[in-house]
Structures are given as C-alpha cells and as structure tokens.
C-alpha cells in the first residue's frame, strides 16, 4: 500500500471570517442595548434581577451580532456593582460597530 504520491488534504468548507454586522443588525443591537441599559438603571437595587438582565442582554446581542469578544468585557463590566448607571451595553455595541473592521496593517 505504499505509494510515492503525496496527497494534500484541502478543506471543503474554508472557515469564513467574521464580517462586519449590517446597519440593520447594529440598529437592532443598539435598540436592545438601550432598553437593557434603561432597565438596568432601575434594577440597581435588585442585584439578581440585574444579573439576569445582563446575561439575557449578552445572549441576545450574541445572537444579533455573532461571536464578538467585546461582549465579554461588557458582561464583566455590568457585573461590577454600581456600573448599572453607565450605558455599558450601548458603548459595547458602538465599539463593535466602529472598531470591528479595523485590522492591523501587514508587516513589510
């Protein structure tokens, strides 16, 4: 069964890189973030309710925007007591919309 041929395996489905979200998805994500930050402002006293709201918001934004690493620091920032008064989710969505397409320049 030995042959002198070298076989090269190629992927049939190359892994697609993440594309920038469309304007409609960013608008929907901003609306979800705004509603969550508005509700989070009123749930500062009830910490378990605020945690559930933040986890739900992170999950919904994950579904809308896809796998984005910026969602994790947003969730961590929202878990800090007292951070509910700042619009963290709106800032997270804006950072994804603005900086998602920024790439490092190639080294020459």
C-alpha positions in Angstrom: 0.0 0.0 0.0 2.9 2.4 -0.2 2.9 4.9 -2.9 5.3 7.7 -3.9 2.4 10.2 -4.3 2.0 12.9 -1.8 -1.6 13.6 -1.1 -2.6 17.0 0.1 -5.9 17.4 2.0 -7.8 20.6 1.4 -10.7 21.9 3.3 -14.0 21.7 1.5 -15.5 24.5 3.6 -13.0 27.2 4.5 -13.7 28.9 7.8 -15.4 32.1 7.0 -14.1 35.2 8.8 -16.5 37.3 10.7 -17.9 40.1 8.7 -18.9 43.4 9.9 -22.6 43.4 11.1 -25.0 45.2 8.8 -26.5 48.5 9.6 -29.8 46.9 10.4 -28.2 44.5 12.8 -26.3 47.3 14.5 -29.5 49.3 14.8 -31.4 46.4 16.4 -28.4 45.7 18.7 -28.4 49.4 19.7 -32.1 49.3 20.5 -31.6 46.1 22.6 -28.7 47.7 24.4 -30.6 51.0 25.0 -33.6 49.1 26.5 -31.3 46.9 28.6 -29.3 50.0 30.0 -32.6 51.8 30.7 -34.0 48.8 32.6 -30.6 48.2 34.3 -30.7 51.7 35.7 -33.9 50.8 37.5 -32.7 47.4 38.7 -29.6 48.5 40.5 -31.2 47.7 43.9 -32.2 44.1 42.9 -28.9 42.6 42.0 -30.1 39.1 40.9 -32.6 40.8 38.5 -29.8 42.9 37.1 -27.6 39.9 36.6 -30.3 38.0 34.8 -31.0 41.1 32.6 -27.3 41.4 31.8 -26.9 37.7 30.9 -30.0 37.9 28.8 -28.7 41.0 27.0 -25.4 39.4 26.3 -27.1 36.4 24.9 -29.4 38.4 22.7 -26.5 40.6 21.5 -24.6 37.4 20.8 -27.4 36.2 18.6 -27.7 39.5 16.8 -24.1 40.4 16.3 -22.5 37.0 16.3 -19.4 35.9 18.2 -17.7 39.1 19.3 -15.1 39.3 22.0 -16.2 42.8 23.0 -19.4 41.3 24.6 -17.4 39.5 27.3 -15.8 42.7 28.8 -19.2 44.3 28.7 -20.7 41.5 30.7 -17.9 41.7 33.2 -18.3 45.5 33.5 -22.0 45.1 34.1 -21.3 42.6 36.9 -19.5 45.2 38.9 -21.8 46.7 41.5 -22.8 50.2 40.7 -21.9 50.0 37.0 -25.6 49.8 36.1 -25.8 53.6 36.0 -23.5 53.8 33.0 -24.6 52.8 29.5 -22.1 49.9 29.1 -24.1 47.9 26.6 -24.6 50.9 24.3 -20.8 51.5 24.5 -20.1 47.8 23.7 -22.4 47.9 20.6 -20.8 51.2 19.4 -17.3 49.8 19.8 -18.3 46.7 17.8 -19.8 48.9 15.1 -16.8 51.2 14.9 -13.8 49.1 15.6 -14.9 45.7 14.3 -13.4 46.2 10.8 -10.1 47.7 12.0 -7.3 45.4 11.1 -3.6 45.6 11.8 -1.5 46.7 8.8 0.5 43.9 7.3 4.2 43.9 8.3 6.6 44.6 5.4 
